[in-house]
Amino acid sequence: MDDLLTNWLLGLIAALLAVLVLNTTGQEFLNPLDPIANVLALVTFLSFVILTGTFLVYTASFRND
């Protein structure tokens, strides 16, 4: 499971970096990739929010009242 999560996150980072590189080369290359970049940005943000929430719930479970 760790390898799958690592590969997925590295793939998202590589795709976002590729969009940034294409942005510097010219707008005509980037226009077809706009929807893909938006989806990747949304998925990355949502995964960050979910992982952060999961971590907070996990750490709260160790709290002694």
N, C-alpha and C positions, 0 to 999 in steps of 0.2 A: 504494500500500500504506500509505503514511503517513496519508493521509486516512481510510482504512478503520479503521486502528488508533486514530486520534485520535477519530473519531466513535463507535467502540465504547466506548472508555474514558469519553468524555463522557456517553454514554448510560447507562453503569453508574453514574456519579457522580450524574447527574440522578435516576435511579430510586432510589438509596439516599437522596438528599436528600428525595425525595417521601415515602418511607416515614417518615423522621424528622419531616417536617411533619405527616403523618397521625397520627403517634404523639402529637403535642401536641394535636391536635384532638379526639381521643377514641378509646377502645379499640374501639368498635363499627365504626369505619372501618378499623382496622388488622388485626383478626382475619382477614379473608379474604386479606390480603396477607402473612401470616406465612410461608407456604411460599415465596412469591416472594422475600421479603426474605432468607430463608435461602439460597436458591439464588444470589441476586445476591451475597451476602456471600461465599459459597464460591467463586464464579467470580472475584470480585475478588481474594480472597486467593490462589487458585491462579495467576492471571495474574501477580500480584506476585511470587510465588515463582519462577515460570518465567522471567519477565523478569530477575529478580535473578540467577538461576543462569546464564542466557544471557550476561548482562553479565560475570559473573565468569569464565566460560569464555573469552569473547572477550578480556578483558583479560589473562588468563593466557597466551593464545596469543602475546602480544608479549614474554613474559618470555624473557630470554637466560640460559641456564645456563652 
